[in-house]
Amino acid sequence: MAYRVQGVVVREKDAPATIETIVVPDPGPGEAVVDIITSGVCHTDLHYKQGGITDEFPFLLGHEATGRVAAVGEGVTEVAVGDRVILNWRAVCGQCRACAKGQPQYCFATHNATQKMTLEDGTELSAALGIGAFVEKTLVAAGQCTKIDEESDAAAVGLLGCGVMAGIGAAINTGEVRRGESVAVIGCGGVGTAAIAGAQLAGATTIIAVDIDDAKLEQAKRFGATHAVNSRSEDAVEAIRALTGGFGADVVIDAVGRPETYRQAFYARDLAGRVVLVGVPTPEMQLELPLLDVFGRGGSLKSSWYGDCLPSRDFSMLIDQYKLGRLDLDGFVTERIGLGDVEAAFDRMSEGTVLRSVVEL
């Protein structure tokens, strides 16, 4: 049996996202069909729409989601029908060289569903990040389902499926922010604001938000920023140094992912400090730094993939922090929308007027 459901598809580069009928097959071995409850509109979905990820159109968009397991295939033990889950795009294989070294958060062979969802005419769809969650039901690898409790707001905790987890993890997992340290975050969109929340959760005492938009800087203060720097009107590097005793921050997180913001991050950190790149660059971008400065400043330059998270470990821990009132996931949900509102949500994202639009089904 196959399911016929409604979902949001983009057929070609920069084409409008449209609602189409999607054919979802019964789950095969190791697969699960999930009824989607919520799905955040993430910037990665816009990258797919613009052809910035791959050119394997058409795409079934959406990936930052909560749902309920509707059916499971042969051999599935991770979840059962009826389980409430967050979907993730790091279903660890347990066998690759990263997993063998005890570092499953870097798994190099994460699982996706083997079967493909299709349009009614049989055209195969590329599911965003192997999930495709702007749809009533989706097909995923069972390992992409992380079971959660029934109590938390699905729209809020579902954001751990991508952007909020990427930002918090960039601070806690990749940047290894410690109590009493100073942190600067360049770029205060959804991921950057989550990095600020993560720095606060980790115990940083000086948290500097950097952006060119005063409204975003004010918003960053609500999530834990102690200082705000508008880099349109003042030099970000000099401002960060001035706020950290003239030395620079212990950790600087680039949540933009451009050569100019990375250079700011590189020179705004203290000697032996850490730079974390979590903003996603585009393929044509090039970075030039004097190699002597790379050597002479010491420390580490890190990239953060999905906040270097392990969903089975991190999701439940962060939901506990949310329930204890230490992590304001509700604050990331700017608006709740329907499937037909996704295209307009992309416009609001580009305008910078939302942290997250969340599709509710």
Secondary structure, DSSP 8 states (H G I E B T S, - for coil): -EEEEEEEEE-STT---EEEEEEEE---TTEEEEEEEEEE--HHHHHHHTTSS----SEE---EEEEEEEEE-TT--S--TT-EEEE-S----S-SHHHHTT-GGG-SS----SS--EETT--B-EEGGGT--SBSEEEEEGGGEEE--SSS-HHHHGGGGTHHHHHHHIIIIIS---TT-EEEEE--SHHHHHHHHHHHHHT-SEEEEEES-HHHHHHHHHTT-SEEEETTTS-HHHHHHHTTTTS-EEEEEESS--HHHHHHHHHHEEEEEEEEE-S---TT------HHHHHHH-SEEEE-SGGG--HHHHHHHHHHHHHTTSS-SGGGEEEEE-GGGHHHHHHHHHHT--SEEEEE-
